[in-house]
């Protein structure tokens, strides 16, 4: 079976911005772990960010806009961290190329991994339609990205791609 890229936080790794772990690993992800096909990644840590770290949001658009240099990623201290997000997205893309991965499941609403929604860039807690930086780069390179709420679709894609 083909391998799948998964956000490391979704498999219980302590990589979240707040330093906490997710104790609730979804059943489908547990199956993939047991099958030995999961390649974990945390683009933010891969890009050089610490654990814990200040929350970040995309300002002026979404991940596609960051790739085209029309938006930036800023943390709650007002520090621009765009370069770290771009570096982390490249880390994820390299993993996909190394393992011939065509499907990813990434954490929804994250400024790196969001595949349908992200936060609005104003640290208001409001979500908007858009994708994170890593999702934008992976999709630009032909990798299908799903959220943790779309595991059945991701599994179907994996099976079809086998």
CORGIZI-V705847 format. One record per residue. RES is the residue in three letters. SS is DSSP state (h for helix, s for strand, l for the rest). BURIAL is + if it has 16 or more other ideal C-beta (glycine too) atoms within 10 Angstrom, else -. Layout:
BEGIN
RES|SS|BURIAL ; RES|SS|BURIAL
END
This chain:
BEGIN
UNK|l|- ; UNK|l|- ; UNK|l|+ ; UNK|s|+ ; UNK|s|+ ; UNK|s|+ ; UNK|s|+ ; UNK|h|+ ; UNK|h|+ ; UNK|h|+ ; UNK|h|+ ; UNK|l|+ ; UNK|l|+ ; UNK|l|- ; UNK|l|+ ; UNK|l|+ ; UNK|l|+ ; UNK|l|- ; UNK|l|- ; UNK|l|- ; UNK|l|- ; UNK|l|+ ; UNK|l|- ; UNK|l|- ; UNK|l|- ; UNK|l|- ; UNK|h|- ; UNK|h|- ; UNK|h|+ ; UNK|h|- ; UNK|h|- ; UNK|h|+ ; UNK|h|- ; UNK|h|- ; UNK|h|- ; UNK|l|- ; UNK|l|+ ; UNK|s|+ ; UNK|s|+ ; UNK|s|+ ; UNK|s|+ ; UNK|l|+ ; UNK|h|+ ; UNK|h|+ ; UNK|h|+ ; UNK|h|+ ; UNK|l|+ ; UNK|l|- ; UNK|l|+ ; UNK|l|- ; UNK|l|- ; UNK|l|- ; UNK|l|+ ; UNK|l|- ; UNK|l|- ; UNK|s|+ ; UNK|s|+ ; UNK|s|+ ; UNK|s|+ ; UNK|l|- ; UNK|l|+ ; UNK|l|+ ; UNK|h|+ ; UNK|h|+ ; UNK|h|+ ; UNK|h|+ ; UNK|h|+ ; UNK|l|- ; UNK|l|- ; UNK|l|- ; UNK|l|+ ; UNK|s|+ ; UNK|s|+ ; UNK|s|+ ; UNK|s|+ ; UNK|l|- ; UNK|l|- ; UNK|l|- ; UNK|l|- ; UNK|s|- ; UNK|l|+ ; UNK|h|+ ; UNK|h|- ; UNK|h|+ ; UNK|h|+ ; UNK|h|+ ; UNK|h|+ ; UNK|h|+ ; UNK|h|+ ; UNK|h|+ ; UNK|h|+ ; UNK|h|+ ; UNK|h|+ ; UNK|h|- ; UNK|h|+ ; UNK|h|+ ; UNK|h|- ; UNK|h|- ; UNK|l|- ; UNK|l|- ; UNK|l|+ ; UNK|l|+ ; UNK|s|+ ; UNK|s|+ ; UNK|s|+ ; UNK|s|+ ; UNK|l|+ ; UNK|l|+ ; UNK|s|+ ; UNK|l|+ ; UNK|l|+ ; UNK|l|+ ; UNK|l|+ ; UNK|l|+ ; UNK|l|+ ; UNK|l|+ ; UNK|s|+ ; UNK|s|+ ; UNK|s|+ ; UNK|l|- ; UNK|l|+ ; UNK|l|- ; UNK|l|- ; UNK|l|- ; UNK|l|- ; UNK|l|- ; UNK|s|- ; UNK|s|- ; UNK|s|- ; UNK|l|+ ; UNK|l|+ ; UNK|l|+ ; UNK|h|+ ; UNK|h|+ ; UNK|h|+ ; UNK|h|+ ; UNK|h|+ ; UNK|h|+ ; UNK|h|+ ; UNK|h|- ; UNK|l|- ; UNK|l|- ; UNK|l|+ ; UNK|s|+ ; UNK|s|+ ; UNK|s|+ ; UNK|s|+ ; UNK|l|+ ; UNK|l|- ; UNK|l|+ ; UNK|h|+ ; UNK|h|- ; UNK|h|- ; UNK|h|+ ; UNK|h|+ ; UNK|h|- ; UNK|h|+ ; UNK|h|+ ; UNK|h|- ; UNK|h|- ; UNK|h|- ; UNK|l|-
END
